[in-house]
Amino acid sequence: MTLVTRQFHIEDRARGRIVATGEIDASDHVIWDETETSVKEELSDLAEQIQQDIAAGYNGGQLRPPLEWFEL
């Protein structure tokens, strides 16, 4: 059985840069690849919001302004 993962990133829209990257595993868990210091303390909350969005059928969305996540 092949495990499917989906890549995503979090963008800080105000700064116009990627602040975190990761994967969503077959169980819809978030696995962080790279993160900037600016979001390190929020990773648990950000992962929870991404998992809620996935459960609702979204492949991206608004986190806390100005952060947005997008599945690649």
PDB file of N, CA, C and O in Angstrom, chain B, residues numbered from 101:
ATOM      1  N   MET B 101       0.835  -1.174   0.000  1.00  0.00           N
ATOM      2  CA  MET B 101       0.000   0.000   0.000  1.00  0.00           C
ATOM      3  C   MET B 101       0.888   1.249   0.000  1.00  0.00           C
ATOM      4  O   MET B 101       1.811   1.358   0.807  1.00  0.00           O
ATOM      5  N   THR B 102       0.610   2.166  -0.887  1.00  0.00           N
ATOM      6  CA  THR B 102       1.372   3.395  -0.990  1.00  0.00           C
ATOM      7  C   THR B 102       0.737   4.480  -0.130  1.00  0.00           C
ATOM      8  O   THR B 102      -0.463   4.736  -0.225  1.00  0.00           O
ATOM      9  N   LEU B 103       1.542   5.107   0.700  1.00  0.00           N
ATOM     10  CA  LEU B 103       1.046   6.219   1.500  1.00  0.00           C
ATOM     11  C   LEU B 103       1.100   7.489   0.665  1.00  0.00           C
ATOM     12  O   LEU B 103       2.110   7.795   0.032  1.00  0.00           O
ATOM     13  N   VAL B 104       0.014   8.208   0.677  1.00  0.00           N
ATOM     14  CA  VAL B 104      -0.073   9.437  -0.099  1.00  0.00           C
ATOM     15  C   VAL B 104       0.118  10.622   0.837  1.00  0.00           C
ATOM     16  O   VAL B 104      -0.531  10.719   1.879  1.00  0.00           O
ATOM     17  N   THR B 105       1.007  11.511   0.456  1.00  0.00           N
ATOM     18  CA  THR B 105       1.154  12.763   1.188  1.00  0.00           C
ATOM     19  C   THR B 105       0.935  13.904   0.214  1.00  0.00           C
ATOM     20  O   THR B 105       1.208  13.787  -0.980  1.00  0.00           O
ATOM     21  N   ARG B 106       0.439  15.005   0.744  1.00  0.00           N
ATOM     22  CA  ARG B 106       0.202  16.192  -0.078  1.00  0.00           C
ATOM     23  C   ARG B 106       1.029  17.330   0.497  1.00  0.00           C
ATOM     24  O   ARG B 106       1.042  17.553   1.708  1.00  0.00           O
ATOM     25  N   GLN B 107       1.713  18.041  -0.371  1.00  0.00           N
ATOM     26  CA  GLN B 107       2.549  19.164   0.036  1.00  0.00           C
ATOM     27  C   GLN B 107       1.698  20.410   0.256  1.00  0.00           C
ATOM     28  O   GLN B 107       0.672  20.590  -0.401  1.00  0.00           O
ATOM     29  N   PHE B 108       2.122  21.268   1.179  1.00  0.00           N
ATOM     30  CA  PHE B 108       1.443  22.546   1.378  1.00  0.00           C
ATOM     31  C   PHE B 108       2.465  23.576   1.836  1.00  0.00           C
ATOM     32  O   PHE B 108       3.577  23.241   2.244  1.00  0.00           O
ATOM     33  N   HIS B 109       2.061  24.826   1.757  1.00  0.00           N
ATOM     34  CA  HIS B 109       2.878  25.873   2.357  1.00  0.00           C
ATOM     35  C   HIS B 109       1.981  26.915   3.000  1.00  0.00           C
ATOM     36  O   HIS B 109       0.798  27.031   2.680  1.00  0.00           O
ATOM     37  N   ILE B 110       2.571  27.667   3.912  1.00  0.00           N
ATOM     38  CA  ILE B 110       1.892  28.785   4.557  1.00  0.00           C
ATOM     39  C   ILE B 110       2.602  30.046   4.101  1.00  0.00           C
ATOM     40  O   ILE B 110       3.824  30.160   4.186  1.00  0.00           O
ATOM     41  N   GLU B 111       1.817  30.979   3.621  1.00  0.00           N
ATOM     42  CA  GLU B 111       2.373  32.238   3.133  1.00  0.00           C
ATOM     43  C   GLU B 111       1.940  33.388   4.034  1.00  0.00           C
ATOM     44  O   GLU B 111       0.779  33.479   4.434  1.00  0.00           O
ATOM     45  N   ASP B 112       2.881  34.254   4.343  1.00  0.00           N
ATOM     46  CA  ASP B 112       2.585  35.514   5.023  1.00  0.00           C
ATOM     47  C   ASP B 112       2.281  36.509   3.914  1.00  0.00           C
ATOM     48  O   ASP B 112       3.194  37.008   3.257  1.00  0.00           O
ATOM     49  N   ARG B 113       1.002  36.798   3.702  1.00  0.00           N
ATOM     50  CA  ARG B 113       0.586  37.647   2.586  1.00  0.00           C
ATOM     51  C   ARG B 113       1.087  39.082   2.734  1.00  0.00           C
ATOM     52  O   ARG B 113       1.327  39.755   1.732  1.00  0.00           O
ATOM     53  N   ALA B 114       1.247  39.557   3.960  1.00  0.00           N
ATOM     54  CA  ALA B 114       1.725  40.928   4.167  1.00  0.00           C
ATOM     55  C   ALA B 114       3.179  41.082   3.729  1.00  0.00           C
ATOM     56  O   ALA B 114       3.565  42.107   3.167  1.00  0.00           O
ATOM     57  N   ARG B 115       3.977  40.052   3.993  1.00  0.00           N
ATOM     58  CA  ARG B 115       5.397  40.103   3.618  1.00  0.00           C
ATOM     59  C   ARG B 115       5.661  39.468   2.265  1.00  0.00           C
ATOM     60  O   ARG B 115       6.746  39.627   1.706  1.00  0.00           O
ATOM     61  N   GLY B 116       4.672  38.746   1.730  1.00  0.00           N
ATOM     62  CA  GLY B 116       4.839  38.103   0.433  1.00  0.00           C
ATOM     63  C   GLY B 116       5.874  37.002   0.438  1.00  0.00           C
ATOM     64  O   GLY B 116       6.636  36.860  -0.518  1.00  0.00           O
ATOM     65  N   ARG B 117       5.911  36.218   1.509  1.00  0.00           N
ATOM     66  CA  ARG B 117       6.899  35.139   1.573  1.00  0.00           C
ATOM     67  C   ARG B 117       6.334  33.899   2.258  1.00  0.00           C
ATOM     68  O   ARG B 117       5.393  33.972   3.049  1.00  0.00           O
ATOM     69  N   ILE B 118       6.932  32.769   1.933  1.00  0.00           N
ATOM     70  CA  ILE B 118       6.569  31.490   2.529  1.00  0.00           C
ATOM     71  C   ILE B 118       7.210  31.425   3.917  1.00  0.00           C
ATOM     72  O   ILE B 118       8.413  31.644   4.059  1.00  0.00           O
ATOM     73  N   VAL B 119       6.401  31.122   4.944  1.00  0.00           N
ATOM     74  CA  VAL B 119       6.928  31.049   6.309  1.00  0.00           C
ATOM     75  C   VAL B 119       6.953  29.624   6.857  1.00  0.00           C
ATOM     76  O   VAL B 119       7.554  29.373   7.901  1.00  0.00           O
ATOM     77  N   ALA B 120       6.303  28.687   6.157  1.00  0.00           N
ATOM     78  CA  ALA B 120       6.330  27.288   6.595  1.00  0.00           C
ATOM     79  C   ALA B 120       5.958  26.388   5.423  1.00  0.00           C
ATOM     80  O   ALA B 120       5.172  26.765   4.554  1.00  0.00           O
ATOM     81  N   THR B 121       6.538  25.191   5.417  1.00  0.00           N
ATOM     82  CA  THR B 121       6.186  24.175   4.431  1.00  0.00           C
ATOM     83  C   THR B 121       6.005  22.857   5.165  1.00  0.00           C
ATOM     84  O   THR B 121       6.535  22.651   6.257  1.00  0.00           O
ATOM     85  N   GLY B 122       5.246  21.975   4.541  1.00  0.00           N
ATOM     86  CA  GLY B 122       5.040  20.679   5.160  1.00  0.00           C
ATOM     87  C   GLY B 122       4.264  19.740   4.268  1.00  0.00           C
ATOM     88  O   GLY B 122       4.059  19.993   3.080  1.00  0.00           O
ATOM     89  N   GLU B 123       3.839  18.644   4.878  1.00  0.00           N
ATOM     90  CA  GLU B 123       3.072  17.618   4.185  1.00  0.00           C
ATOM     91  C   GLU B 123       1.846  17.273   5.013  1.00  0.00           C
ATOM     92  O   GLU B 123       1.838  17.407   6.236  1.00  0.00           O
ATOM     93  N   ILE B 124       0.823  16.832   4.323  1.00  0.00           N
ATOM     94  CA  ILE B 124      -0.380  16.302   4.954  1.00  0.00           C
ATOM     95  C   ILE B 124      -0.368  14.812   4.640  1.00  0.00           C
ATOM     96  O   ILE B 124      -0.413  14.425   3.472  1.00  0.00           O
ATOM     97  N   ASP B 125      -0.308  13.973   5.670  1.00  0.00           N
ATOM     98  CA  ASP B 125      -0.193  12.536   5.420  1.00  0.00           C
ATOM     99  C   ASP B 125      -1.554  11.913   5.111  1.00  0.00           C
ATOM    100  O   ASP B 125      -2.572  12.606   5.082  1.00  0.00           O
ATOM    101  N   ALA B 126      -1.560  10.617   4.885  1.00  0.00           N
ATOM    102  CA  ALA B 126      -2.785   9.912   4.500  1.00  0.00           C
ATOM    103  C   ALA B 126      -3.866   9.981   5.574  1.00  0.00           C
ATOM    104  O   ALA B 126      -5.047   9.805   5.275  1.00  0.00           O
ATOM    105  N   SER B 127      -3.476  10.233   6.814  1.00  0.00           N
ATOM    106  CA  SER B 127      -4.440  10.367   7.913  1.00  0.00           C
ATOM    107  C   SER B 127      -4.796  11.825   8.185  1.00  0.00           C
ATOM    108  O   SER B 127      -5.413  12.140   9.202  1.00  0.00           O
ATOM    109  N   ASP B 128      -4.406  12.711   7.273  1.00  0.00           N
ATOM    110  CA  ASP B 128      -4.646  14.157   7.377  1.00  0.00           C
ATOM    111  C   ASP B 128      -3.914  14.813   8.539  1.00  0.00           C
ATOM    112  O   ASP B 128      -4.363  15.834   9.058  1.00  0.00           O
ATOM    113  N   HIS B 129      -2.791  14.235   8.950  1.00  0.00           N
ATOM    114  CA  HIS B 129      -1.950  14.859   9.968  1.00  0.00           C
ATOM    115  C   HIS B 129      -0.934  15.764   9.281  1.00  0.00           C
ATOM    116  O   HIS B 129      -0.463  15.461   8.185  1.00  0.00           O
ATOM    117  N   VAL B 130      -0.604  16.861   9.924  1.00  0.00           N
ATOM    118  CA  VAL B 130       0.360  17.818   9.390  1.00  0.00           C
ATOM    119  C   VAL B 130       1.762  17.442   9.860  1.00  0.00           C
ATOM    120  O   VAL B 130       1.992  17.222  11.050  1.00  0.00           O
ATOM    121  N   ILE B 131       2.691  17.373   8.915  1.00  0.00           N
ATOM    122  CA  ILE B 131       4.094  17.093   9.200  1.00  0.00           C
ATOM    123  C   ILE B 131       4.879  18.295   8.690  1.00  0.00           C
ATOM    124  O   ILE B 131       4.866  18.580   7.492  1.00  0.00           O
ATOM    125  N   TRP B 132       5.555  18.995   9.575  1.00  0.00           N
ATOM    126  CA  TRP B 132       6.280  20.209   9.201  1.00  0.00           C
ATOM    127  C   TRP B 132       7.619  19.854   8.583  1.00  0.00           C
ATOM    128  O   TRP B 132       8.333  18.992   9.095  1.00  0.00           O
ATOM    129  N   ASP B 133       7.969  20.524   7.468  1.00  0.00           N
ATOM    130  CA  ASP B 133       9.285  20.369   6.843  1.00  0.00           C
ATOM    131  C   ASP B 133      10.199  21.514   7.268  1.00  0.00           C
ATOM    132  O   ASP B 133      11.257  21.291   7.857  1.00  0.00           O
ATOM    133  N   GLU B 134       9.783  22.731   6.967  1.00  0.00           N
ATOM    134  CA  GLU B 134      10.572  23.913   7.303  1.00  0.00           C
ATOM    135  C   GLU B 134       9.651  24.985   7.859  1.00  0.00           C
ATOM    136  O   GLU B 134       8.522  25.146   7.397  1.00  0.00           O
ATOM    137  N   THR B 135      10.135  25.714   8.850  1.00  0.00           N
ATOM    138  CA  THR B 135       9.350  26.814   9.417  1.00  0.00           C
ATOM    139  C   THR B 135      10.269  27.975   9.765  1.00  0.00           C
ATOM    140  O   THR B 135      11.427  27.782  10.137  1.00  0.00           O
ATOM    141  N   GLU B 136       9.737  29.175   9.639  1.00  0.00           N
ATOM    142  CA  GLU B 136      10.463  30.359  10.076  1.00  0.00           C
ATOM    143  C   GLU B 136      10.219  30.576  11.565  1.00  0.00           C
ATOM    144  O   GLU B 136       9.230  30.096  12.117  1.00  0.00           O
ATOM    145  N   THR B 137      11.105  31.285  12.190  1.00  0.00           N
ATOM    146  CA  THR B 137      10.981  31.607  13.608  1.00  0.00           C
ATOM    147  C   THR B 137       9.673  32.327  13.905  1.00  0.00           C
ATOM    148  O   THR B 137       9.103  32.156  14.983  1.00  0.00           O
ATOM    149  N   SER B 138       9.193  33.128  12.964  1.00  0.00           N
ATOM    150  CA  SER B 138       7.989  33.937  13.188  1.00  0.00           C
ATOM    151  C   SER B 138       6.739  33.109  13.471  1.00  0.00           C
ATOM    152  O   SER B 138       5.778  33.628  14.039  1.00  0.00           O
ATOM    153  N   VAL B 139       6.731  31.830  13.087  1.00  0.00           N
ATOM    154  CA  VAL B 139       5.548  30.989  13.307  1.00  0.00           C
ATOM    155  C   VAL B 139       5.818  29.767  14.189  1.00  0.00           C
ATOM    156  O   VAL B 139       4.894  29.003  14.466  1.00  0.00           O
ATOM    157  N   LYS B 140       7.044  29.570  14.628  1.00  0.00           N
ATOM    158  CA  LYS B 140       7.400  28.358  15.386  1.00  0.00           C
ATOM    159  C   LYS B 140       6.525  28.131  16.614  1.00  0.00           C
ATOM    160  O   LYS B 140       6.174  26.989  16.913  1.00  0.00           O
ATOM    161  N   GLU B 141       6.169  29.192  17.326  1.00  0.00           N
ATOM    162  CA  GLU B 141       5.373  29.035  18.542  1.00  0.00           C
ATOM    163  C   GLU B 141       3.911  28.713  18.252  1.00  0.00           C
ATOM    164  O   GLU B 141       3.168  28.342  19.161  1.00  0.00           O
ATOM    165  N   GLU B 142       3.495  28.849  17.000  1.00  0.00           N
ATOM    166  CA  GLU B 142       2.095  28.637  16.619  1.00  0.00           C
ATOM    167  C   GLU B 142       1.852  27.329  15.885  1.00  0.00           C
ATOM    168  O   GLU B 142       0.723  27.074  15.469  1.00  0.00           O
ATOM    169  N   LEU B 143       2.858  26.500  15.712  1.00  0.00           N
ATOM    170  CA  LEU B 143       2.731  25.333  14.839  1.00  0.00           C
ATOM    171  C   LEU B 143       1.577  24.426  15.226  1.00  0.00           C
ATOM    172  O   LEU B 143       0.860  23.941  14.350  1.00  0.00           O
ATOM    173  N   SER B 144       1.382  24.189  16.496  1.00  0.00           N
ATOM    174  CA  SER B 144       0.292  23.320  16.931  1.00  0.00           C
ATOM    175  C   SER B 144      -1.064  23.905  16.533  1.00  0.00           C
ATOM    176  O   SER B 144      -1.920  23.191  16.010  1.00  0.00           O
ATOM    177  N   ASP B 145      -1.258  25.198  16.779  1.00  0.00           N
ATOM    178  CA  ASP B 145      -2.522  25.849  16.417  1.00  0.00           C
ATOM    179  C   ASP B 145      -2.723  25.889  14.908  1.00  0.00           C
ATOM    180  O   ASP B 145      -3.832  25.675  14.420  1.00  0.00           O
ATOM    181  N   LEU B 146      -1.651  26.163  14.170  1.00  0.00           N
ATOM    182  CA  LEU B 146      -1.754  26.207  12.710  1.00  0.00           C
ATOM    183  C   LEU B 146      -2.096  24.825  12.155  1.00  0.00           C
ATOM    184  O   LEU B 146      -2.928  24.707  11.256  1.00  0.00           O
ATOM    185  N   ALA B 147      -1.459  23.782  12.685  1.00  0.00           N
ATOM    186  CA  ALA B 147      -1.748  22.418  12.241  1.00  0.00           C
ATOM    187  C   ALA B 147      -3.200  22.061  12.513  1.00  0.00           C
ATOM    188  O   ALA B 147      -3.852  21.434  11.678  1.00  0.00           O
ATOM    189  N   GLU B 148      -3.709  22.454  13.669  1.00  0.00           N
ATOM    190  CA  GLU B 148      -5.102  22.164  14.012  1.00  0.00           C
ATOM    191  C   GLU B 148      -6.058  22.839  13.029  1.00  0.00           C
ATOM    192  O   GLU B 148      -7.031  22.228  12.588  1.00  0.00           O
ATOM    193  N   GLN B 149      -5.783  24.090  12.688  1.00  0.00           N
ATOM    194  CA  GLN B 149      -6.649  24.803  11.743  1.00  0.00           C
ATOM    195  C   GLN B 149      -6.593  24.169  10.355  1.00  0.00           C
ATOM    196  O   GLN B 149      -7.621  24.038   9.690  1.00  0.00           O
ATOM    197  N   ILE B 150      -5.397  23.776   9.915  1.00  0.00           N
ATOM    198  CA  ILE B 150      -5.256  23.119   8.613  1.00  0.00           C
ATOM    199  C   ILE B 150      -6.038  21.809   8.610  1.00  0.00           C
ATOM    200  O   ILE B 150      -6.726  21.509   7.634  1.00  0.00           O
ATOM    201  N   GLN B 151      -5.946  21.024   9.683  1.00  0.00           N
ATOM    202  CA  GLN B 151      -6.679  19.761   9.764  1.00  0.00           C
ATOM    203  C   GLN B 151      -8.186  19.996   9.739  1.00  0.00           C
ATOM    204  O   GLN B 151      -8.914  19.212   9.129  1.00  0.00           O
ATOM    205  N   GLN B 152      -8.669  21.051  10.383  1.00  0.00           N
ATOM    206  CA  GLN B 152     -10.099  21.379  10.342  1.00  0.00           C
ATOM    207  C   GLN B 152     -10.522  21.765   8.929  1.00  0.00           C
ATOM    208  O   GLN B 152     -11.591  21.365   8.468  1.00  0.00           O
ATOM    209  N   ASP B 153      -9.695  22.534   8.246  1.00  0.00           N
ATOM    210  CA  ASP B 153     -10.004  22.925   6.868  1.00  0.00           C
ATOM    211  C   ASP B 153     -10.068  21.700   5.958  1.00  0.00           C
ATOM    212  O   ASP B 153     -10.963  21.595   5.119  1.00  0.00           O
ATOM    213  N   ILE B 154      -9.122  20.776   6.122  1.00  0.00           N
ATOM    214  CA  ILE B 154      -9.113  19.555   5.310  1.00  0.00           C
ATOM    215  C   ILE B 154     -10.379  18.748   5.569  1.00  0.00           C
ATOM    216  O   ILE B 154     -11.003  18.254   4.630  1.00  0.00           O
ATOM    217  N   ALA B 155     -10.762  18.611   6.837  1.00  0.00           N
ATOM    218  CA  ALA B 155     -11.976  17.865   7.189  1.00  0.00           C
ATOM    219  C   ALA B 155     -13.214  18.498   6.562  1.00  0.00           C
ATOM    220  O   ALA B 155     -14.182  17.802   6.258  1.00  0.00           O
ATOM    221  N   ALA B 156     -13.185  19.811   6.370  1.00  0.00           N
ATOM    222  CA  ALA B 156     -14.308  20.516   5.747  1.00  0.00           C
ATOM    223  C   ALA B 156     -14.235  20.473   4.221  1.00  0.00           C
ATOM    224  O   ALA B 156     -15.125  20.987   3.542  1.00  0.00           O
ATOM    225  N   GLY B 157     -13.175  19.860   3.678  1.00  0.00           N
ATOM    226  CA  GLY B 157     -13.059  19.701   2.237  1.00  0.00           C
ATOM    227  C   GLY B 157     -12.269  20.782   1.524  1.00  0.00           C
ATOM    228  O   GLY B 157     -12.303  20.853   0.295  1.00  0.00           O
ATOM    229  N   TYR B 158     -11.561  21.621   2.254  1.00  0.00           N
ATOM    230  CA  TYR B 158     -10.777  22.699   1.642  1.00  0.00           C
ATOM    231  C   TYR B 158      -9.349  22.245   1.370  1.00  0.00           C
ATOM    232  O   TYR B 158      -8.833  21.352   2.042  1.00  0.00           O
ATOM    233  N   ASN B 159      -8.713  22.870   0.379  1.00  0.00           N
ATOM    234  CA  ASN B 159      -7.302  22.602   0.108  1.00  0.00           C
ATOM    235  C   ASN B 159      -6.468  23.868   0.271  1.00  0.00           C
ATOM    236  O   ASN B 159      -5.411  24.016  -0.342  1.00  0.00           O
ATOM    237  N   GLY B 160      -6.959  24.774   1.106  1.00  0.00           N
ATOM    238  CA  GLY B 160      -6.266  26.010   1.431  1.00  0.00           C
ATOM    239  C   GLY B 160      -7.207  26.907   2.186  1.00  0.00           C
ATOM    240  O   GLY B 160      -8.410  26.653   2.252  1.00  0.00           O
ATOM    241  N   GLY B 161      -6.653  27.967   2.761  1.00  0.00           N
ATOM    242  CA  GLY B 161      -7.535  28.896   3.445  1.00  0.00           C
ATOM    243  C   GLY B 161      -6.803  29.871   4.335  1.00  0.00           C
ATOM    244  O   GLY B 161      -5.584  29.822   4.497  1.00  0.00           O
ATOM    245  N   GLN B 162      -7.594  30.758   4.905  1.00  0.00           N
ATOM    246  CA  GLN B 162      -7.086  31.786   5.815  1.00  0.00           C
ATOM    247  C   GLN B 162      -6.794  31.169   7.173  1.00  0.00           C
ATOM    248  O   GLN B 162      -7.627  30.455   7.732  1.00  0.00           O
ATOM    249  N   LEU B 163      -5.618  31.443   7.694  1.00  0.00           N
ATOM    250  CA  LEU B 163      -5.297  31.074   9.066  1.00  0.00           C
ATOM    251  C   LEU B 163      -5.513  32.342   9.881  1.00  0.00           C
ATOM    252  O   LEU B 163      -6.595  32.925   9.818  1.00  0.00           O
ATOM    253  N   ARG B 164      -4.544  32.775  10.622  1.00  0.00           N
ATOM    254  CA  ARG B 164      -4.707  34.092  11.250  1.00  0.00           C
ATOM    255  C   ARG B 164      -4.128  35.114  10.272  1.00  0.00           C
ATOM    256  O   ARG B 164      -3.076  34.869   9.683  1.00  0.00           O
ATOM    257  N   PRO B 165      -4.788  36.241  10.093  1.00  0.00           N
ATOM    258  CA  PRO B 165      -4.251  37.238   9.158  1.00  0.00           C
ATOM    259  C   PRO B 165      -2.846  37.660   9.596  1.00  0.00           C
ATOM    260  O   PRO B 165      -2.618  37.887  10.784  1.00  0.00           O
ATOM    261  N   PRO B 166      -1.934  37.763   8.685  1.00  0.00           N
ATOM    262  CA  PRO B 166      -2.025  37.664   7.229  1.00  0.00           C
ATOM    263  C   PRO B 166      -1.625  36.293   6.688  1.00  0.00           C
ATOM    264  O   PRO B 166      -1.229  36.190   5.527  1.00  0.00           O
ATOM    265  N   LEU B 167      -1.720  35.233   7.503  1.00  0.00           N
ATOM    266  CA  LEU B 167      -1.275  33.906   7.071  1.00  0.00           C
ATOM    267  C   LEU B 167      -2.375  33.153   6.335  1.00  0.00           C
ATOM    268  O   LEU B 167      -3.531  33.132   6.760  1.00  0.00           O
ATOM    269  N   GLU B 168      -1.985  32.530   5.214  1.00  0.00           N
ATOM    270  CA  GLU B 168      -2.868  31.656   4.449  1.00  0.00           C
ATOM    271  C   GLU B 168      -2.099  30.390   4.119  1.00  0.00           C
ATOM    272  O   GLU B 168      -0.880  30.417   3.951  1.00  0.00           O
ATOM    273  N   TRP B 169      -2.822  29.277   4.028  1.00  0.00           N
ATOM    274  CA  TRP B 169      -2.175  28.028   3.640  1.00  0.00           C
ATOM    275  C   TRP B 169      -2.747  27.557   2.312  1.00  0.00           C
ATOM    276  O   TRP B 169      -3.901  27.834   1.983  1.00  0.00           O
ATOM    277  N   PHE B 170      -1.916  26.835   1.548  1.00  0.00           N
ATOM    278  CA  PHE B 170      -2.298  26.343   0.227  1.00  0.00           C
ATOM    279  C   PHE B 170      -1.709  24.964   0.014  1.00  0.00           C
ATOM    280  O   PHE B 170      -0.523  24.736   0.255  1.00  0.00           O
ATOM    281  N   GLU B 171      -2.546  24.047  -0.439  1.00  0.00           N
ATOM    282  CA  GLU B 171      -2.047  22.734  -0.845  1.00  0.00           C
ATOM    283  C   GLU B 171      -1.437  22.894  -2.229  1.00  0.00           C
ATOM    284  O   GLU B 171      -2.000  23.578  -3.083  1.00  0.00           O
ATOM    285  N   LEU B 172      -0.291  22.269  -2.451  1.00  0.00           N
ATOM    286  CA  LEU B 172       0.406  22.397  -3.739  1.00  0.00           C
ATOM    287  C   LEU B 172       0.026  21.297  -4.694  1.00  0.00           C
ATOM    288  O   LEU B 172       0.523  21.257  -5.820  1.00  0.00           O
TER     289      LEU B 172
END
